[in-house]
Amino acid sequence: MLSNINLQLLQNKGERFVYKLIAEQGTYVLKISNLAKSHEEMIRDLYIFDGGQKQGFLNVPKLLKAKDNSIIISYENRFGFIMDYIDGGSPDDTKEDWEKIAILTAQLHEVKHSEYFSNLTLDAERVWIEEQAQKLSFGDAYKHLFDKLIDFSQFPQTFIHTDIGLHNCAKNREGEIFFLDWDGAGMGSRVLDIGFPLISQFVKSNCSINEENIKIFYKTYFERTKIPVLREEKESIFDASLFFSLIYVPYGDIYKNWEKVKYAVKNKDYILSLILN
């Protein structure tokens, strides 16, 4: 039972709330879902904290349990949970930290058994992409890029996070990195995980490319994964990253996001050469 609680709002995004919770017993993070999130979806999102750890993936914060041993709490028709606060900040955009993230990604993909499936697929996003295309001045080109994406379901299926980047990691004072924000995680095509950072993290908003971070992330992942990444899957990494970038174009500065996408597409061959060579 926590006592003398003080809450500090860290994030209010899409009707989801994240608080830093300071109590006599310690410092924690309280996450409260949006109204649309169901109890079953919360169970899926939190699978990695129990089922994943039993399969060997340990780099997630510990969850607090209620008196009834539940990890999910109810709050005004919403659901939430409380986890340890990782006191150290986010990882740095350096070769050293991206190497650590690559190692953790390979370890995560050793989790191969779960009854929960990620809801992030081409078919699941297609209607939303078409709706956004109708609103965008460059909608035809936007939709054309989406329609050309390769079918990711042909590649190895593992437990995937779907959003691996510096923004969803925390580093403690000893330099150990933990993965956060497991919304939508579940069994899916692992190329989506290894593809996500390529454009979103390594191609910068000023239309430049961090070649060294690309090289270390993919070299390390290919060396550490226990499921070999064959040539065809490596070549699909760009499409997997483009998939996410297209989804996120309508968020924030739309035209700046679109310029970044066009820059990445224009430099696709060069970017892939950093992975393949």
HUDALIN-V32482 format. One record per pair of residues at least 24 apart in sequence whose C-alpha atoms are under 10 Angstrom apart, sorted by the first residue. I is the first residue (numbers start at 1). J is the second residue. Records with the same first field share a line. If there is no record, write none. Layout:
I: J / J
This chain:
1: 25 / 64 / 65 / 66 / 67
2: 26
16: 78 / 80
17: 80
18: 80 / 82
19: 82
20: 82 / 83 / 84 / 85
21: 82 / 83 / 84 / 85
22: 85
26: 84 / 85
27: 83 / 84 / 85 / 86 / 87
28: 61 / 62 / 63 / 64 / 82 / 83 / 84 / 85 / 86 / 87
29: 61 / 63 / 64 / 81 / 82 / 83 / 84 / 85 / 86
30: 64 / 80 / 81 / 82 / 83 / 84 / 85
31: 73 / 79 / 80 / 81 / 82 / 83 / 181
32: 72 / 73 / 74 / 75 / 76 / 78 / 79 / 80 / 81 / 82
33: 74 / 75 / 77 / 78 / 79 / 80 / 81 / 183
34: 77 / 78 / 79 / 80
35: 76 / 77 / 78 / 79
36: 77 / 78 / 79
37: 77 / 78 / 79 / 80 / 183
38: 77 / 78 / 79
39: 72 / 73 / 74 / 78 / 79 / 80
40: 116
41: 79 / 116 / 183 / 184 / 185
42: 71 / 72 / 79 / 80 / 81 / 182 / 183 / 184
43: 71 / 72 / 116
44: 114 / 115 / 116 / 117 / 118 / 182 / 183 / 184 / 185 / 186
45: 116 / 118 / 161 / 181 / 182 / 183 / 184 / 185 / 186
46: 71 / 72 / 81 / 181 / 182 / 183 / 184 / 185 / 186
47: 114 / 115 / 116 / 182 / 185 / 186
48: 108 / 111 / 114 / 159 / 160 / 161 / 182 / 185 / 186
49: 83 / 182
51: 111 / 113 / 114
52: 108 / 110 / 111 / 112 / 113 / 114 / 159
53: 108 / 111
54: 111
55: 107 / 108 / 110 / 111 / 112 / 113
56: 107 / 108 / 110 / 111
57: 104 / 105 / 106 / 107 / 108 / 109 / 110 / 111
58: 104 / 107 / 108 / 178 / 179
59: 104 / 107 / 108 / 169 / 170 / 176 / 177 / 178 / 179 / 180
60: 84 / 86 / 169 / 170 / 177 / 178 / 179 / 180 / 181 / 182
61: 85 / 86 / 170 / 178 / 179 / 180
62: 86
85: 170 / 172
86: 169 / 170 / 171 / 172 / 173 / 176 / 177 / 178
87: 170 / 171 / 172 / 173 / 174
88: 170 / 171 / 172 / 173 / 174 / 175 / 176 / 177
89: 169 / 170 / 171 / 172 / 173 / 175 / 177
90: 166 / 167 / 168 / 169 / 170 / 171 / 172 / 177 / 178
91: 165 / 166 / 167 / 168 / 169 / 170 / 171 / 172 / 175 / 176 / 177 / 178
92: 166 / 170 / 171
93: 165 / 166 / 201 / 202 / 210 / 213
94: 210 / 212 / 213 / 216
95: 210 / 212 / 213 / 214 / 215 / 216 / 217
96: 213 / 216 / 217
97: 166 / 171 / 175 / 176 / 177 / 213 / 216 / 217
98: 165 / 166 / 212 / 213 / 214 / 215 / 216 / 217 / 218 / 220
99: 213 / 214 / 215 / 216 / 217 / 218 / 219 / 220 / 221
100: 175 / 176 / 177 / 178 / 216 / 217 / 220 / 221
101: 164 / 165 / 166 / 169 / 176 / 177 / 178 / 179 / 217 / 220 / 221
102: 164 / 194 / 216 / 217 / 218 / 219 / 220 / 221 / 222 / 223 / 224 / 225
103: 217 / 218 / 220 / 221 / 222 / 223 / 224 / 225
104: 177 / 178 / 179 / 221 / 224 / 225
105: 160 / 161 / 164 / 179 / 190 / 193 / 194 / 217 / 220 / 221 / 224 / 225
106: 190 / 193 / 194 / 220 / 221 / 222 / 223 / 224 / 225 / 226 / 227
107: 221 / 224 / 225 / 226
108: 158 / 159 / 160 / 161 / 179 / 190 / 193 / 225
109: 156 / 157 / 158 / 159 / 160 / 161 / 187 / 189 / 190 / 193 / 225 / 226 / 227
110: 158 / 159 / 160 / 225 / 226 / 227
111: 157 / 158 / 159 / 160 / 186 / 187
112: 156 / 157 / 158 / 159 / 160 / 186 / 187 / 188
113: 157 / 158 / 159 / 186 / 187
114: 158 / 159 / 186 / 187
115: 186 / 187
116: 159 / 184 / 185 / 186 / 187 / 188
117: 158 / 159 / 160 / 184 / 185 / 186 / 187 / 188
118: 159 / 160 / 161 / 162 / 183 / 184 / 185 / 186 / 187 / 188 / 189
119: 162 / 183 / 184 / 185 / 186 / 187 / 188
120: 160 / 162 / 184 / 185 / 186 / 187 / 188 / 189 / 192 / 244
121: 151 / 152 / 153 / 188 / 189 / 192 / 243
122: 146 / 147 / 149 / 150 / 151 / 152 / 153 / 240 / 243
123: 151
125: 243 / 247
126: 247
128: 247
129: 246 / 247 / 249 / 250
132: 247 / 249 / 250
133: 250
135: 250
136: 249 / 250 / 254 / 255
137: 255
138: 255 / 258
141: 262
142: 246 / 249 / 258 / 261 / 262
143: 246
145: 239 / 242 / 243 / 246 / 261 / 262 / 265
146: 239 / 242 / 243 / 244 / 246 / 247
147: 243
148: 239
149: 236 / 238 / 239 / 240 / 242 / 243
150: 236 / 237 / 238 / 239 / 240 / 243
151: 189 / 236 / 239 / 240
152: 188 / 189 / 190 / 191 / 192 / 233 / 236 / 237 / 239 / 240
153: 188 / 189 / 190 / 191 / 192
154: 189 / 191 / 233
155: 188 / 189 / 190 / 191 / 192 / 229 / 230 / 232 / 233 / 236
156: 188 / 189 / 190 / 191 / 227 / 228 / 229 / 233
157: 186 / 187 / 188 / 189 / 190 / 191
158: 186 / 187 / 188 / 189 / 190 / 191 / 193 / 227
159: 185 / 186 / 187 / 188 / 189 / 190 / 193
160: 184 / 185 / 186 / 187 / 188 / 189 / 190 / 191 / 192 / 193 / 194
161: 185 / 186 / 187 / 188 / 190 / 192 / 193 / 194
162: 186 / 188 / 189 / 190 / 191 / 192 / 193 / 194 / 195 / 196 / 244
163: 192 / 193 / 194 / 195 / 196 / 197 / 200 / 244
164: 192 / 193 / 194 / 195 / 196 / 197 / 200 / 201
165: 193 / 196 / 197 / 198 / 200 / 201 / 202
166: 197 / 201
167: 201
189: 240
190: 229 / 233 / 237 / 240
191: 229 / 233 / 234 / 236 / 237 / 238 / 239 / 240 / 241
192: 236 / 237 / 238 / 239 / 240 / 241 / 242 / 243 / 244
193: 237 / 240 / 241
194: 218 / 221 / 222 / 234 / 237 / 238 / 240 / 241
195: 234 / 236 / 237 / 238 / 239 / 240 / 241 / 242 / 243 / 244
196: 237 / 238 / 239 / 240 / 241 / 242 / 243 / 244 / 245
197: 237 / 238 / 240 / 241 / 242 / 244 / 245
198: 237 / 238 / 239 / 240 / 241 / 242 / 244 / 245 / 264 / 271 / 272 / 275
199: 238 / 239 / 240 / 241 / 242 / 243 / 244 / 245 / 260 / 261 / 263 / 264 / 265 / 271
200: 241 / 242 / 244 / 245 / 248 / 257 / 260 / 261
201: 241
202: 271
203: 260 / 261 / 263 / 264 / 271
204: 260 / 263 / 264
205: 256 / 257 / 259 / 260 / 261 / 263
206: 256 / 259 / 260 / 263
207: 256 / 259 / 260 / 261 / 262 / 263 / 264
208: 260 / 263 / 264
209: 263 / 264 / 267 / 270 / 271
210: 271
211: 270 / 271 / 274 / 275
212: 274
213: 274
214: 271 / 272 / 274 / 275
215: 271 / 273 / 274 / 275 / 276 / 277
216: 274 / 275
217: 275
218: 274 / 275 / 276
219: 274 / 275 / 276 / 277
222: 275
231: 276
234: 272 / 275 / 276
235: 269 / 272 / 273 / 275 / 276
236: 272
237: 272 / 275
238: 264 / 265 / 268 / 269 / 271 / 272 / 275
239: 265 / 268
